[in-house]
Amino acid sequence: MNGEHKKDLVILVADADMEQTMKGLLTRPRALGIRDGITVDVFRHPRRDPGIFHEAHEFLRPLQGQYRYALVMLDREGSGQEELSALEIEAEVQKRLNDSGWEGRSAVVVLDPELEVWVFSDSPHVIEVIADGDERFYREVLGTQLASGHGKPERPKEVMEEILRRKRIPRSSALYKELAERVSFSKCLDPAFKRFRKNLQRWFPRGES
């Protein structure tokens, strides 16, 4: 497939929650600071985070001629590499991608500790989606948790699941897509989100046709 007929981006993720998050985020190119109308496919690795760590380059190798860029995303928690930092995991996976032919047109983003760290931003939409609009209850639960350096719960997945359980809201991947479609990015200080957004802006700047 020649360059004129390549799709813009392939994203490899670890699970359905991450897949729906990506699909939700990419409906908002202006908020992400990227051009409109990029062509994207999102794939899930069948062996989730460990599969991505060990095999992302093998999964993506056959797709080099079909896409201009590749983005790989996984959680540090559950990857089997928890003794490494997020940046160290990114470097390991990136080296394999570079060696397999994706050098200069791929990026790896590791969420630390996991995807749910993106959920807890200072947005009323978060409270609406995961706490049924009950701000007092939401703040009470959040207040019992140790916060990270970025004002997030240390165990964001467990906190989100506790809120959903106590509010009797079924946990589903659709919640992640709804959050991604509604929550403002302006107050998201998470380093992995910043790297994710920066890579997209570098590849697909606004104003590019």
Disulfide bonds with the S-S distance in Angstrom:
none
